[in-house]
C-alpha cells in the first residue's frame, strides 16, 4: 500500500530582526500588534526600510522579547530623553526677533 504524502505546515516563529527561533509564545512580540511601543516605526527607523510591505505576508512578523524588544524599548526611551534635553536647551535660549516694518514683505 502506497503511503500518502503529508504536507508539512511551516511554523514561522523566528525573530524578524535576528532570524532566530523564538521558543515560547511569551518569548515573542508581534510587530504589527498592539504594543506600548510603536514597533513598526522603530524598526523602520533602525533599518531604514519600510517594513509595512510585510504586513500582508502569510506569517505574523515577530521579534524576540528577550533581546530585540527590550533593545527597541531602551532605544525609544533614550531617544525621548535626548529629544527632551535638546528641546529644553532650544527653549532656554533667549532669541530676539527683529520687528519688521508694515511695508516689508517676508519671503
C-alpha positions in Angstrom: 0.0 0.0 0.0 1.4 3.4 -1.0 1.9 5.9 1.8 0.2 9.2 1.2 2.3 12.3 1.2 1.9 14.6 4.1 2.0 18.3 4.0 4.3 20.0 6.4 2.9 23.1 7.9 5.7 25.5 8.4 5.5 27.5 11.6 7.4 30.7 11.2 8.3 31.6 14.8 11.5 33.4 14.0 12.6 36.8 15.2 12.3 39.2 12.2 15.5 41.1 13.2 17.8 38.3 14.2 16.3 35.3 12.3 16.5 33.1 15.3 13.7 30.8 16.6 11.7 32.1 19.5 10.9 29.2 21.9 7.6 30.2 23.5 4.7 32.5 22.9 5.8 34.5 25.9 9.2 35.0 24.3 8.0 36.8 21.2 6.1 40.0 20.4 4.0 40.8 17.4 5.4 43.7 15.3 2.0 44.7 13.9 0.1 44.1 17.2 -1.0 46.3 20.0 2.1 47.4 21.9 3.0 50.3 24.1 6.0 50.8 21.7 5.4 51.7 18.1 7.5 48.8 16.8 7.0 49.3 13.1 8.2 52.9 13.3 11.2 52.0 15.5 12.2 49.1 13.3 11.8 51.2 10.1 14.0 53.9 11.7 16.6 51.4 12.7 16.7 49.5 9.4 16.0 52.4 7.1 13.5 50.2 5.3 9.7 50.2 5.0 8.5 47.0 6.8 4.8 47.6 6.1 5.3 45.7 2.9 5.4 42.6 5.1 2.1 43.4 6.7 0.1 41.1 4.4 2.6 38.2 4.5 1.3 34.8 5.3 3.1 34.7 8.6 2.9 37.2 11.5 6.0 39.2 12.0 7.5 38.6 15.4 10.6 39.7 17.3 12.1 38.1 20.3 11.2 39.7 23.7 14.4 39.0 25.5 16.8 40.8 23.2 15.2 42.8 20.3 12.1 44.1 22.0 14.0 45.2 25.1 16.6 46.9 23.0 14.0 48.8 21.0 12.2 49.9 24.2 15.6 51.1 25.6 16.3 53.0 22.3 12.9 54.7 22.4 13.5 55.9 26.0 17.0 57.1 25.1 15.7 59.0 22.1 12.9 60.6 24.1 15.3 61.8 26.8 17.7 63.2 24.2 14.8 64.9 22.5 13.6 66.5 25.7 17.1 67.7 26.5 17.5 69.3 23.1 14.1 70.9 23.3 14.9 72.3 26.8 18.2 73.8 25.5 16.5 75.3 22.5 13.7 76.8 24.5 16.1 78.2 27.1 17.9 80.3 24.5 16.7 83.9 24.6 16.0 84.7 20.9 15.4 88.2 19.9 13.2 88.7 16.9 13.6 91.8 14.7 10.4 93.7 14.2 9.6 94.4 10.6 8.0 97.4 9.0 4.5 97.1 7.8 5.5 97.6 4.2 8.2 94.8 4.3 7.3 91.5 2.7 8.6 88.4 4.4 10.0 85.8 1.9 
